[in-house]
Every structure is written in structure tokens, then in C-alpha cells.
């Protein structure tokens, strides 16, 4: 029996994961925590094989929790369950000691497979992230990327040019809707997801394009031919 401990600040998500795993004969949810600090405290009295942990949590987030987990409970395997798909977040968590990374958008079959894989001591990376990283790697090796063109910061409209392949398919879709003037909530409704997910995508887009504001994002979208 794989003993799983859930760490996420959204009770509704924990309820959903608990319901999902209750249908698996080889898995049991042994506890829940709403942040990293509560998770570390819970592990003092609760034995677990796998911790299914989010990154964005109050009090102590995933980045701060990981090194403490590795130090205090080295035998516990960590599977990150997050909406953050930027490769920097993925690499940071894996380098910190997480054994696997799966997106919250993954289907139930992939999530349960990820838990079994990590519980067996094998690394796991969800399909969406793996394909996205592979696609960008192929694009980068196929042709040398053009040098980034940085405009002086004191020049109005200054921005850094990035290849559109630096953005995932979903980020390109969100960027197009931002450029069309939709709010985060309107984009969330249109894409049938949460406002928080769109806010995360928006932050990822800003980090990748280095655009300082919405106007710069719109200029980037126009330069890439995403909008007229």
C-alpha cells in the first residue's frame, strides 16, 4: 500500500485527489496539509511514502519546504503537483530533491501513474512538460536562435525580443487573448479554467518575454503575428 500525504492550500483540490486515490486499491491518503510548515509537522507523527505537494502555498511554499523535507525526511519521496509549467520551476524543484513533477491539468490516469512511479523510486515528468521541453530543444538545435535585441531601458517601449517557441502552446493562447483586451477572469472563462491559473500563465509569459507591462505584451504579440 502506497501511503500518500497531500500538501496543497486548496481544500477542494485535496478533496478531489483524495476521492481519486480512494478508487485505487494500492493507495491510501494518510494525511493533508495546507502549507509546507503544516506538512513538516504532520510528518512527525504520520508515516508516508509519497508527498504530493504544490509549490504555491502560504507560510512555507514548495521551494522553501523541499530542502527541509530532504534534510528531515530523506526517505519520503516527493511528487510535485502544480499548475506552474515553466521549465525553471520544474528544474528548481527537481534539483531541490523532488522525484517527479506533474501538472494539475494532467488526467487522473497520469497522476496515479506518477505516484506509483515515484513511490518505486523512479523519476517522473508529466507528458505535457516533457513534450514542451523536447519541442523547444528540437527548435533550438534545428537553428541557432537570433541574438536577443535589448532596447535601452530609458527608451519608451523598450523590450527584449524572444522567439515565440519560448512560450508553450497554452501561453501563446493566453497571450493572444491578453492582447485582445480580455481580463484574467474573462480569459479563464473562455478557456474553462481558473483565474489563478491564468494569472500564473500571465506571470510565466512576462518572465519569458521580459515585457514590463500589458502594452509591451501587446507589442510582442503583434511582432510575432499573433494579432493584427
C-alpha positions as CSV (number, residue, x, y, z in Angstrom):
1,X,0.0,0.0,0.0
2,X,1.4,3.4,-1.0
3,X,0.8,5.9,1.8
4,X,0.3,9.4,0.3
5,X,0.3,12.7,2.1
6,X,-1.3,15.7,0.3
7,X,0.1,19.3,0.7
8,X,-2.0,22.0,-1.1
9,X,-3.6,25.1,0.2
10,X,-6.9,24.4,-1.7
11,X,-9.2,22.1,0.2
12,X,-11.3,21.4,-2.8
13,X,-8.2,20.1,-4.7
14,X,-7.2,17.9,-1.8
15,X,-10.8,16.6,-1.7
16,X,-10.6,15.8,-5.4
17,X,-7.3,14.0,-5.1
18,X,-8.4,12.1,-2.0
19,X,-11.5,10.9,-3.9
20,X,-9.4,10.0,-6.9
21,X,-6.9,7.9,-4.8
22,X,-9.7,6.2,-2.9
23,X,-10.5,4.3,-6.0
24,X,-7.0,2.9,-6.2
25,X,-6.6,-0.4,-4.3
26,X,-2.8,0.2,-3.8
27,X,-3.0,3.8,-2.5
28,X,-4.1,5.4,0.8
29,X,-4.2,9.1,1.7
30,X,-2.9,9.2,5.2
31,X,-3.0,13.0,5.8
32,X,-3.4,16.5,4.5
33,X,-1.6,19.8,5.0
34,X,-2.4,23.3,3.7
35,X,1.2,24.5,3.6
36,X,4.8,23.4,4.0
37,X,5.1,24.1,7.7
38,X,2.0,22.0,8.4
39,X,3.3,19.3,6.2
40,X,6.6,19.0,8.1
41,X,4.7,18.9,11.4
42,X,2.4,16.2,10.1
43,X,5.3,14.0,9.0
44,X,6.5,13.9,12.6
45,X,3.6,11.6,13.5
46,X,2.4,10.3,10.1
47,X,4.4,7.9,8.0
48,X,4.2,8.5,4.3
49,X,5.8,7.0,1.2
50,X,4.9,9.9,-1.2
51,X,4.2,13.5,-0.6
52,X,2.1,15.1,-3.3
53,X,2.9,18.7,-2.9
54,X,2.0,22.0,-4.6
55,X,4.5,24.9,-5.0
56,X,2.3,27.9,-4.3
57,X,1.4,27.6,-0.7
58,X,1.2,30.2,2.2
59,X,3.5,30.3,5.2
60,X,6.1,27.9,3.6
61,X,5.9,27.3,-0.1
62,X,7.2,24.3,-2.1
63,X,10.6,25.9,-2.8
64,X,11.3,26.5,0.9
65,X,9.8,23.2,2.0
66,X,11.8,20.9,-0.3
67,X,15.3,21.3,1.4
68,X,13.7,20.8,4.8
69,X,11.9,17.7,3.6
70,X,15.1,16.2,2.2
71,X,17.0,17.0,5.4
72,X,14.4,15.8,7.9
73,X,12.7,13.0,6.0
74,X,15.1,11.8,3.3
75,X,13.2,8.5,2.8
76,X,10.0,10.3,1.8
77,X,9.6,10.8,-2.0
78,X,8.1,14.0,-3.3
79,X,5.9,14.4,-6.3
80,X,5.2,18.0,-7.2
81,X,1.6,18.7,-8.4
82,X,1.4,22.2,-9.7
83,X,-0.1,24.5,-12.3
84,X,3.4,26.0,-12.9
85,X,4.7,24.7,-16.2
86,X,7.8,26.9,-16.7
87,X,10.9,24.8,-17.0
88,X,12.7,27.0,-14.4
89,X,10.1,25.9,-11.8
90,X,10.4,22.3,-12.9
91,X,14.3,22.3,-12.7
92,X,14.4,24.1,-9.4
93,X,12.1,21.6,-7.7
94,X,13.9,18.6,-9.2
95,X,17.3,19.9,-8.3
96,X,16.0,20.5,-4.8
97,X,15.1,16.9,-4.4
98,X,11.7,16.3,-5.9
99,X,11.5,12.9,-7.7
100,X,8.6,13.9,-10.0
101,X,6.6,16.8,-11.4
102,X,3.1,16.6,-12.8
103,X,0.7,19.4,-13.8
104,X,-2.7,19.8,-12.2
105,X,-4.1,19.7,-15.8
106,X,-3.0,16.1,-16.1
107,X,-5.6,13.4,-16.3
108,X,-6.3,11.0,-13.4
109,X,-4.5,8.1,-15.1
110,X,-1.3,10.1,-15.4
111,X,-1.5,11.4,-11.8
112,X,-1.9,7.9,-10.3
113,X,0.8,6.5,-12.6
114,X,3.1,9.3,-11.4
115,X,2.5,8.4,-7.8
116,X,3.3,4.7,-8.4
117,X,6.4,5.6,-10.4
118,X,7.8,8.0,-7.7
119,X,6.9,5.5,-4.9
120,X,9.0,2.9,-6.7
121,X,12.0,5.3,-6.6
122,X,11.9,6.3,-10.3
123,X,11.7,9.8,-11.6
124,X,8.6,11.1,-13.4
125,X,7.9,14.1,-15.6
126,X,4.4,14.5,-17.0
127,X,3.7,14.3,-20.7
128,X,2.8,17.9,-21.3
129,X,6.0,19.3,-19.7
130,X,8.2,16.6,-21.3
131,X,6.8,17.2,-24.8
132,X,7.1,21.0,-24.4
133,X,10.8,20.8,-23.3
134,X,11.5,18.3,-26.1
135,X,9.8,20.6,-28.7
136,X,11.8,23.6,-27.6
137,X,15.1,21.6,-27.6
138,X,14.4,20.4,-31.2
139,X,13.7,24.0,-32.2
140,X,16.9,25.3,-30.6
141,X,19.1,22.7,-32.2
142,X,17.5,22.9,-35.6
143,X,18.7,26.5,-36.0
144,X,20.7,28.8,-33.8
145,X,18.4,31.3,-32.1
146,X,18.9,35.0,-33.0
147,X,20.7,37.1,-30.5
148,X,18.3,38.9,-28.1
149,X,17.9,42.6,-29.0
150,X,17.7,44.7,-25.9
151,X,16.5,48.3,-26.2
152,X,17.7,50.9,-23.8
153,X,15.5,51.0,-20.7
154,X,15.0,54.7,-20.9
155,X,13.5,54.4,-24.4
156,X,9.7,54.2,-24.4
157,X,8.5,50.8,-25.4
158,X,11.9,49.2,-24.8
159,X,11.6,45.4,-24.7
160,X,13.5,42.2,-25.3
161,X,12.8,40.2,-28.4
162,X,12.2,36.5,-27.7
163,X,11.4,33.6,-30.0
164,X,7.7,32.6,-29.9
165,X,8.8,29.0,-29.3
166,X,9.9,30.1,-25.8
167,X,6.2,30.1,-25.0
168,X,4.2,27.0,-24.6
169,X,1.0,26.5,-26.7
170,X,-1.2,27.4,-23.8
171,X,0.9,30.6,-23.1
172,X,0.6,31.7,-26.7
173,X,-3.2,31.2,-26.5
174,X,-3.3,33.3,-23.3
175,X,-1.1,35.9,-24.7
176,X,-3.3,36.3,-27.8
177,X,-6.4,36.8,-25.5
178,X,-4.5,39.3,-23.3
179,X,-3.6,41.2,-26.5
180,X,-7.2,41.2,-27.5
181,X,-8.0,43.1,-24.2
182,X,-9.6,40.3,-22.2
183,X,-9.2,40.4,-18.4
184,X,-7.8,37.4,-16.5
185,X,-11.3,36.3,-15.4
186,X,-12.6,36.6,-19.0
187,X,-9.7,34.5,-20.3
188,X,-10.3,31.9,-17.5
189,X,-14.0,31.7,-18.5
190,X,-13.1,31.4,-22.2
191,X,-10.5,28.6,-21.6
192,X,-12.6,26.9,-18.9
193,X,-10.0,27.2,-16.2
194,X,-9.5,29.2,-13.0
195,X,-8.4,32.9,-12.7
196,X,-5.4,31.8,-10.7
197,X,-4.2,29.5,-13.5
198,X,-4.4,32.4,-16.0
199,X,-2.5,34.7,-13.5
200,X,0.2,32.0,-13.4
201,X,0.3,31.8,-17.2
202,X,0.5,35.6,-17.4
203,X,3.4,35.7,-15.0
204,X,5.2,33.0,-16.9
205,X,4.7,35.0,-20.2
206,X,6.0,38.1,-18.6
207,X,9.1,36.3,-17.3
208,X,9.8,34.7,-20.7
209,X,9.3,37.8,-22.8
210,X,10.6,40.2,-20.2
211,X,7.7,42.6,-21.1
212,X,7.2,45.1,-18.3
213,X,3.5,45.7,-18.8
214,X,0.4,44.8,-20.9
215,X,1.3,47.3,-23.6
216,X,4.7,45.6,-24.1
217,X,2.9,42.2,-24.2
218,X,0.6,43.5,-27.0
219,X,3.6,44.8,-28.9
220,X,5.2,41.4,-28.6
221,X,2.1,39.6,-29.8
222,X,1.9,41.9,-32.8
223,X,5.6,41.4,-33.6
224,X,5.0,37.6,-33.6
225,X,2.0,37.9,-35.8
226,X,-0.4,36.6,-33.1
227,X,-2.8,39.6,-33.6
228,X,-3.3,42.1,-36.4
